[in-house]
């Protein structure tokens, strides 16, 4: 399965889970979608030092000042555990945050694609 297909499958599952009010599953699927996008980004650009699971990728994005602030903030929200979500000082939409990060990574891929 292509990275794009994997990403779309995870986002669709996240959307379905959100509509079923299963916040935990929606967040997990949204995180996995970001992980697939990050792995495609890493593979394409040969980024050194980026490895791990979905949460590790979100932490890296959150801490990397080369990413725009809205992308880092989306990574922070998406990485916030559900148990802390209700006390967090922000509203969360894991699917929207995942789509924002994925769109950014995809844009980087497009800009750096060979012509």
C-alpha positions as CSV (number, residue, x, y, z in Angstrom):
1,X,0.0,0.0,0.0
2,X,1.3,3.5,-0.9
3,X,2.0,6.0,1.9
4,X,-0.8,8.2,0.5
5,X,-3.2,5.2,0.7
6,X,-2.1,4.4,4.3
7,X,-2.5,8.1,5.3
8,X,-6.0,8.3,3.8
9,X,-7.1,5.0,5.4
10,X,-5.9,6.2,8.8
11,X,-7.7,9.6,8.4
12,X,-10.9,7.9,7.3
13,X,-10.8,5.6,10.3
14,X,-10.1,8.6,12.6
15,X,-13.1,10.5,11.1
16,X,-15.3,7.4,11.7
17,X,-14.1,7.1,15.2
18,X,-14.7,10.7,15.9
19,X,-18.2,10.5,14.7
20,X,-18.7,7.5,17.0
21,X,-17.4,9.6,19.9
22,X,-14.4,7.4,20.3
23,X,-11.8,10.1,20.9
24,X,-9.0,7.7,21.8
25,X,-9.2,5.8,18.6
26,X,-9.6,9.0,16.6
27,X,-6.4,10.3,18.1
28,X,-4.5,7.1,17.6
29,X,-5.5,6.9,13.9
30,X,-4.7,10.6,13.4
31,X,-1.2,10.1,14.9
32,X,-0.6,7.1,12.7
33,X,-1.6,9.1,9.6
34,X,1.0,11.7,10.7
35,X,3.6,9.0,11.2
36,X,3.0,7.7,7.7
37,X,3.4,11.2,6.3
38,X,6.5,11.8,8.3
39,X,8.1,8.5,7.2
40,X,7.4,9.5,3.6
41,X,9.0,12.9,4.2
42,X,12.0,11.4,5.9
43,X,12.5,8.8,3.1
44,X,12.2,11.4,0.4
45,X,14.5,13.9,1.9
46,X,16.9,11.6,3.7
47,X,16.5,13.4,7.0
48,X,19.1,12.1,9.5
49,X,18.2,11.3,13.1
50,X,14.4,11.0,12.6
51,X,13.2,7.5,13.7
52,X,10.7,6.2,16.1
53,X,7.0,5.8,16.5
54,X,4.2,8.3,15.9
55,X,4.7,9.9,19.3
56,X,8.4,10.3,18.7
57,X,7.7,12.0,15.3
58,X,5.2,14.4,17.0
59,X,7.7,15.3,19.7
60,X,10.4,16.0,17.0
61,X,8.0,18.2,15.0
62,X,6.9,20.0,18.2
63,X,10.5,20.7,19.3
64,X,12.0,21.6,15.8
65,X,12.0,25.3,15.4
66,X,12.4,25.0,11.7
67,X,8.7,24.0,11.6
68,X,6.2,26.9,11.6
69,X,4.5,27.6,14.9
70,X,1.0,26.4,13.9
71,X,2.5,23.0,12.8
72,X,4.4,22.7,16.1
73,X,1.3,23.6,18.0
74,X,-0.7,21.0,16.1
75,X,1.9,18.4,17.0
76,X,1.6,19.4,20.6
77,X,-2.2,19.1,20.6
78,X,-2.1,15.8,18.8
79,X,0.5,14.4,21.2
80,X,-1.5,15.3,24.3
81,X,-2.8,12.2,25.9
82,X,-6.6,11.8,26.0
83,X,-6.4,11.7,29.8
84,X,-4.9,15.2,29.9
85,X,-6.9,16.5,27.0
86,X,-9.8,17.7,29.2
87,X,-7.5,19.8,31.4
88,X,-5.4,21.1,28.5
89,X,-5.7,24.8,27.8
90,X,-6.8,24.2,24.2
91,X,-9.6,22.5,22.2
92,X,-8.5,19.5,20.2
93,X,-9.5,18.2,16.8
94,X,-7.0,15.4,16.2
95,X,-8.1,14.9,12.5
96,X,-7.7,18.6,11.7
97,X,-4.3,18.7,13.4
98,X,-3.2,15.6,11.5
99,X,-4.4,17.1,8.2
100,X,-2.5,20.3,8.9
101,X,0.7,18.5,9.7
102,X,0.3,16.2,6.7
103,X,-0.4,19.1,4.3
104,X,2.7,20.9,5.5
105,X,4.9,17.8,5.1
106,X,3.3,17.1,1.7
107,X,4.0,20.7,0.7
108,X,7.7,20.3,1.6
109,X,7.8,17.1,-0.5
110,X,6.3,18.9,-3.5
111,X,8.6,21.9,-3.2
112,X,11.7,19.6,-3.1
113,X,10.5,17.2,-5.8
114,X,12.8,16.9,-8.8
115,X,11.6,18.9,-11.7
